[in-house]
Amino acid sequence: MDEANNKTRILADELVGLSFADLSDEDINQLEILIFDQISVALYGATTDWGTAIRTYAERMTGTGQAQVIASSARTIPAIA
């Protein structure tokens, strides 16, 4: 395994081993900010022309399972939603 992959593996192992109790108040605050930011970006993006184009694409996808497309009543395969 090369050095970059080894560093990725070390990071992944550390993250998998984390529990909520391991997080500091600062960590939790930062995670809340990041989650709210991601939700805001996704909701805003759904209102744009490119968001509409992506939703139209997603609605045409078929496969196993169904998931709701964010900020829409459209449903598509989970990997695309």
Phi, psi and omega in degrees: 000132181283171187299318181296316179295324179295318178296321177297317179297317179298315179297314180300316179298320179294317181294320179297327181280353181287147169234165181303325181296338180283346186274139175279168176301323178296319178299314182296317178300315180295320178297319177300316179299314182295320180294313179296323178296315180298316179297317180298315179297316180296316180294317177295315181302327180295340182269354184269166178301317181291330175294319176296318179297318180293319178298318178299316176300312183299322181296335181276346183285139178236157180164196182273131177088162180222142176217149180280137176284132184303139178060034183203160172269358180295149178232146181205185179291146184305323183296335181264326184302000000 
